[in-house]
């Protein structure tokens, strides 16, 4: 896709987000299986369901703009997921692996927050208020997940890793 206009740039951001969410949904399934802490397993499984919902939101926005979904891979998300999976193979104790999993999930959440914030800002500049509202809804969900991961790490998982 050639980017020649501000709207083209916005559409490219939406396609990046769609790829990001597709990759994330697949990765969260694997991460939930790797987690040993029950609350972490549930949080990751719930986040996967939200990722699938956000994919649908993005598809509806792209459809509204008459943009065909194209095969595209968000390389930053791909690298973050690869790093998470590498970390899971080298961290052996389950409690420590859970702490590493949360640390990696927080990196991914921060990237996703930045991506949704950027897309929502672009939508605002284009006066696409419906799009902007949907993107902000996804942004708020990502911020909530970030908060919940941080709280779980501080209150339980990191304490378990330290004690082990």
ABEGO torsion letter per residue (X at the ends): XBBABAAAAAAAAAAAAAAAAAAAAAAAAAAAAABABAAAAAAAAAAAAAAAAAAAAAAAAAAAAGBBBBBBBBAAAAAAAAAAAAAAAABABAAAAAAAAAAAAAAAAAAAAAAAAAAAAAAAAAGBAAAAAAAAAAAAAAAAAAAAAAAAAAAAAAAAAAAX
